[in-house]
Amino acid sequence: MSVLRRTFGVDYQVVNTDRDMTFSPPAKKKRQRFVEKNGRCNVQHGNLGGETSRYISDLFTTLVDLKWRWNLLIFILTYTVAWLVMASMWWVIAYIRGDLSHGGHDSSYTPCVANVYNFPSAFLFFIETEATIGYGYRYITEKCPEGIILFLFQSLLGSIVDAFLIGCMFIKMSQPKKRAETLMFSQDAVISQRDGKLCLMFRVGNLRNSHMVSAQIRCKLIKSRQTPEGEFLPLDQCELDVGFGTGADQLFLVSPLTICHEINTKSPFFDLSQRSLVNEQFEIVVILEGIVETTG
C-alpha cells in the first residue's frame, strides 16, 4: 500500500471494478480545504466583539495554545520581572531601615537581612531564598517584621508562578500533536466492492510499537446544502457510518486497517453516480481518537 503521512482528511478517487470499462477522473483542482491534512482548521473568527477579553479570561489555555517561541519568551520575561521586582523590594526595605549605610562594618547593628549592602546583594539574597539554595551568608534576622512578611509573600507568589508556568510548559510538551505524525492514512480513498456491497474505503496505520488504547474512528462529511424551507447551510456536517452499529469503529490498531463506509440507502453518496461524485463539492474529515499507551 502506498501511504503518505496524513493526520486528517482523505482524497477521493473512483475505482471501477468492471475490467472491461475504464474511467479516468479529471485532474484534481486545488481547492481550499475546511480542514488541512495536518489537522489545522481553516476557520477564522471575526466581528465577535470582546474576543481579546475572552482569550485573557482563559489565560491558561491561551498560553498552552501559543507557539513555542512565545511561550519561552513569556516564561523568561515573567521570571525576570518577578526576580527584579522582589529584589527591589528587599533593597527598599534595607534602604529605609538604613542597612545600606552601615555596610556591615558595625558589629553591634542588627540589619533586616544580614550581608545585604546594595542591590546586587539583595538580588542574590532573593535568588538564594526563591531557589532554596541557602548558602548561609545572607539571612533574615528576627528584628525585621516587614522582612518576615515580605518573605511569606515571596514564598506564596513564587509557588503560584511556578505552578502556573511549569504546569503550562508541561501540558504543552505532553500534547499529542507530534504523536499524530506517526499515524498514517492512505493517500487516496477508493470506492469499490467488498462482500458484495459498494463501499468507500481508506486505510490507517500506526508506525509506533506503542498501542493506542480505546482507539475510535469517526468520519464527517462537510457539504453545503439547502433545506426544504430554503435555508442555505454552507458547512453542513453529516456523520458517515464506519461501523458504529457493529463496533467496527473501535480499532485494535496494531497493523494497518481498512476503514469501510457502506454506500447504502442511508449513505449521502447513494444518489450520486460515478461521474457526479467527481464533480461534487464536499470534504470528508476523518477523526481518529485514542489514548497513547506510554503517556496517557
N, C-alpha and C positions, 0 to 999 in steps of 0.2 A: 504494500500500500504506500502510495506516495503521500507523505504527510508534510505539513508545514506548520510552524508554530502559530497557533491561534488561541486566543483566550475566549472571545465570544464571537458569535456570528458565524454564518456559513455562506458559501457561494452556491449558486444553483445551476445545475446542468441537467438537461433532459436526456435520458438514455432510452432508446427504443430496443426492446428485446427481440423484435422481429428482424432476423438477419437478412431478409430479403429487402427490407426498407432501411434507408439511411436518412437521418435527419441531422443537419448541421445547424446548430443555433447560431444566430448572428453574433458578431463580436460584441463583447460586453462594453458598455459605455461607463465611464467613470461617473458615479453618482455619489452625492453627499449622503453619508450614512447617518442613521439615528444613533447607532452605537458602533464605535470603531472596533476593529479587530482586536485591539488591546484592551477592550472593555470600557474605554472612556466614552461618556455620553456627550454628544454634540448638542447640548441644550444650554442656552444662556438665558438667565432670568433678567428681566428689565422692567422698569417702571412699577416696582413693587411698593416702594415707599418704606423708609426705615430699615432698609436692608442691612446697612452697616451696624446699626444698633442691635439687630438680631444676631449678627455674627459675633459681636462683642459679648452679648449676654451668654452665648455658648462658647466662651473663650477657650475652654479645654479642647473641644472638638475642632475649633478653628485652628489652634496650634498644631494639632495632630494632622490636619489636612494640608498644612502648608508644606512647601518644598523644603528639602533638607537644608539648603543654604540659608533660608530664612529662619528655620528652627535653630541652627547653630548660632546665627547672629543674635537672635533673641536670648538664647542661652548665655552667651558670653556677655552681652550687654546687661542682662539682669543681674548676674553675679557681680560684674564690675561695678555697677552703680550701687548695689546694695553694700558692697565692701567699702566703697568710698564714703557713702553716707554714714554708715555705722562708725567707721574710723574717725570721721569728722566729729561725730557726737562725743566720742571718747576724748578727742582733742579739746573740744569745747569745755567739757567738764574739768579737764586738767587745767585749762586756761583760766576758767572762772575761779577755781579754788586756789590758783597761784602755784600749782605744782611745777609749771614750766620755769618759773623764775628761780626756784630753788635748785633745780638741775641735779638733784641727788647728792649735793655736797653737804647738806645739813643733815647729820645723822639723827638729830632729835626731832626732825619734822617727819610726820607721817602723811604721805600723799594718798590720793584716792587709788591710783594704780602705781605700784612700785616700778621704778625704772622706765617711766614714760616721760620723756623730756620734750618731745617735738612730735610733728605729725607722722613721720616715718615710724617712730617707736609706737605711736598709738595705732597705726595701721598694722604693724607686726603683732601687737597685742590682740587686736581683733581677729586676725587670721589664726593665731595660735588658739584662741578661745573657740572660734567657729569651727575650726577643723579638729578640735580636741587634741591638738598636738601637745600643749602644755610643757614647754621647756623648763618652766620653773623660775625663770629670771624675771618675768613680769607677771604680777598677780594683783588681785583686788584686795585692799585692806578692809578691815571691819569698820573703820571710821568714815565710810563713804556710802551713805544710804542711797544717794542718787545713782552711784555706780552699780549698786546691787539691783536696783530697779531696772536700770538700762541693761544689765546682764540678763535678767529674766526676759525682758522684751526681746533682746537679741536672740536668745535661745528659741523662743516661740516663733519669731519671724523666720529664723533660719530653718526651722523644721518645716514650716509651711512652704517656703520657697523650694526647699529640697524635694519635698513630696510632690509638689506641682510640676516642677521642671523635669525631675528624674522620672516621674510617672509618665509624663508626656513623651519623653525620649524612649522609654521602654516600650510603650504601646506602639509608637511609630516604628521601632525596629522589629516588633513582632507582627506587623501587618503582613497578610499573606499575598501581597501583590507580586513579589518575586517568586513565590511558590507557584503561581499560575503560569510562569514561564515554562515549567516542566509538565504542564498539562497540554496535550496536543490534540488538535482537531484536524480532520481531513480537509484538504484544500477545497474540495467540491462536495456538494451534496448531490445525490442521484435519485431519480425516480425509476423504479424497476419492480419486477415481480418477485415476491417472496411468499412461499407457501400458498401460491395461487391468488395472492392479493397484491394490489398495487400499493407500493409503499414509498414514502420519502425517507431516504436513509443517509446517514453520515456516520463517521467513526470518531471515537475519542479514546485517548490512551494516556497513561501516566508513566513518565520516564523514571521516576524515582522508585526505589525499593520500598520506601516507607508507604504504608497503606493510607488511604483516605477513609476514615470511619464515617458511616452513615451517609455515604455519597448518594446524592439525588440529582436528577437532571430534569429540567423543565424547558419548554420551548414556547416562545411568544411570537405571534405573527403581528407585525406592525404594518397596518394598511389603512389608507384613507377610505371612508365610506360615507354614504348618505342614508339617513334613517327614513322610514316611510313618512315621517312628519316633515321632511325637508331639511332637517338639521345636518350640517356637514361636520363630520368628525375627522380632523386631519391626521391624527395619530391614534387610531383606534387599536386597542390591544385585544388579541384573541388567543386563547390558550390552544396549543396543539397537543393532542393526546399522544404521548410517547410511552404509554403503558401504565397510566395511573390506576386504572381499574384492576389490572392484573399484577401490579407490583413490579413491572419491568422497568419502571423509572428508578427503582432502588438498585444501585450499581455496586457490584463487587469488582472494583477496578484494579485488578492485578495484571490484566492483559488487555490489549485494545478490544473495545466492544463496538458493535454496530447498533446504533440507535435507530429505531423504526417508528415512523408515523404512518399508520394505515389510512389510505385515502378512501374513506367510505362515505356514506351519505351525510355523516356528521362533520366531515372534514371541510374546511373552507376551500380546498382545492378540488372538490368533487365536480363542480360545474365548469372547471377550466379544461380547455383542450390542450393538446401538446404545443401548438403554436401560440395560443393566447397566454399560456403560462410564461412564455419568454417575454411577452410584451407587457405583462402586468407590473405595476409599481408596488412592490411590497418588500418587506425585510423580515427575516427570521432571526430572533435573538435567542441564543442557547445559553442557559444559566446552569452551571454545574456547582452544586453546593456540597460541602463536606467538611469534616474536622480532620486537620492534619494530625497524624498519629504521634509524631515526635514532639510537637509543640502545643497541641491542643488548640 
